[in-house]
């Protein structure tokens, strides 16, 4: 059996003419401030696309990320870029479309926004901690599989072809217990309270 000519890596998506792989990303500027001490009632996240450039077979996307804490408690802003590798005709097409319409095709836009959110959300942990703000981390998307009672995968949103039989309840497995000599925390018997 021969291998496919153009295997798709985990970072690539779409048909061969639309594949994109992130080859580089960097934060070039950070601005963080806490305006007042107050309870945080929420965080609004936003991304602005500052520029899109063609660099041979690389697409450079320059952005500014904002995490704004509601009730004017504070904000964290980061600027930087992501670089995607793809074929040159697609790079040219994407840059031209962005220059005219200020938007990306849906699959690419989803990849860009998720990549920026992941990069900036993780990089914002330290400034948020220093300022005593909640880190603006958004949990990743989760894909679900639906299993029928017999353990086979069912089609999501469609009825299974065979009637489902209720599965027997599983026995809970006993929890692992640490040896008696192990301390309850790395600090001894008590864990110190968090800073306030």
C-alpha positions, 0 to 999 in steps of 0.5 A: 500500500502506498502513502498518499502524495500530500498527507495532511498534518494535524495543523492543516485543514481543508482541501489541498488548495486551502491548507494552512499551517501556522509556522510562526507567531509572536507577541510584539507588544503588551499593555495591561492595567488595573483601573480599580479594585472591584469584583470582576463580573465578566471579560469581553474578548476581541481581536482587531486585524491590523494588517495582512501581508504576503511574504512569498508562500507565507501569510502574515496576519498582524493583530491586536487582542483585547481582554476588557474586564467589565465594570471598568476594572482593567484591560489587557491588550496584546499586539503581534502576528501569526504566520501561515504557510500555504501556496502563493496563489492562495496567499495572494487571493487572501491578501487581496480579499482582505484589502477589499472586504476586511474579512477572511473565508470562514475556515481560515477565520476560525483557525486565525481567531482560535490561534490568536485566542490560544496564544494571547490567553496563555500569554496573558496569565502572567500580566493578569496575575501580577495585576490580580485580575482573572486570566482571560483564558477561554476553554478549548472547543470540545468534540463529543462522540455519542455512544450507543448502549452496545458501545458503538458510535451513533450518528449525532443528531440522527437516530441509530439504525438498531434499537438501543438497549440500555447498558448495564451500569458500570461499577465505580472503580475504587479511588487510588489512595496515597500511601500513609507516609505521603503528606497531604500537600507539598507544604505539609498538613495545611495549604496556605490561603491564596493571596488577596 
